[in-house]
Amino acid sequence: MITQKIALITGGSRGIGKDIAMNLSQKGVDILFTYRSNKSEAEATVAAIQSFGRKAVALPLDTSQPNTFPAFFEQAQVILQDKFATDRFDFLINNAGTSVTAPVTETTEAQFDEMMNIHLKGVYFFTQKALDYLRDGGRIVNISSAVSRQTFSGASAYAIMKGAIDVYTRYLALELGPRGIRANVVAPGAIFGGSAMQDSPEIRTFVAGITALGRVGLPDDIGGVVAFLCSEDAKWVNGQRIEVTGGVGL
């Protein structure tokens, strides 16, 4: 019996998250995604997914608040049963996030805590709760960043958390191996258009200038890579970090 595949994507209403949802839905995957606050934007993404003939549901969630995760998954379980006729999903994509730009000497404790809660603590404990509902043989894809390998002024707090996610993913791959669950990292470079990346003509010119392919990154440069990792073509890829930058800093 062939089971319909379902992906849970955090931060799926715009930017990279939306492109991941679009790519997966075009490949026949139904989508459950979260959004922070913009309900109309989320509803537009649901409609776009449904235009491909796939089911889609959007749920609000602040991924920096682990105390809300048990209630979220109670709600998600009801949605899975009522809308998708199952109690499990197949792919977990930890994408939700924001960024902060401040030099080491000026980064505040509040900014540091925000980065930690969203990009590390939130991802760690959201994944922990999600494992009760992730099907054996499923996939986890964590969205990291090129700044966990490369160094740019002003990105220290954000980069530290993304570096920790790279490490966390290797442990997921090892410890979840007995369940046949693969865990990998996709590390985009600077992505412009619907993401948290600061955007200006000056920044775009700088990024294009240090990129081998001579342009900035866009959300649709990333979604296909995530979809590949969720496919059977990637069944032997596990515990890996895939950098998707167009060749920044080569």
Protein Blocks (a to p, Z undefined) as FASTA:
>chain_A
ZZddddddehilgcjllmmmmmmmmnopacddddfklmmlmmmmmmmmmmnopacddddd
dfklmklmmmmmmmmmmmmmmmnopabdfbdcdfbccdddddfklocfklmmmmmmmmmm
mmmmmmmmmmmmmcghiacdddddfklmbccehilmmmmmmmmmmmmmmmmmmmmmmnop
acddddddddeehiabdcdfklmmmmmmmpmnlpacdfklmmmmmmmmmpmklmmgghia
cddehogaZZ
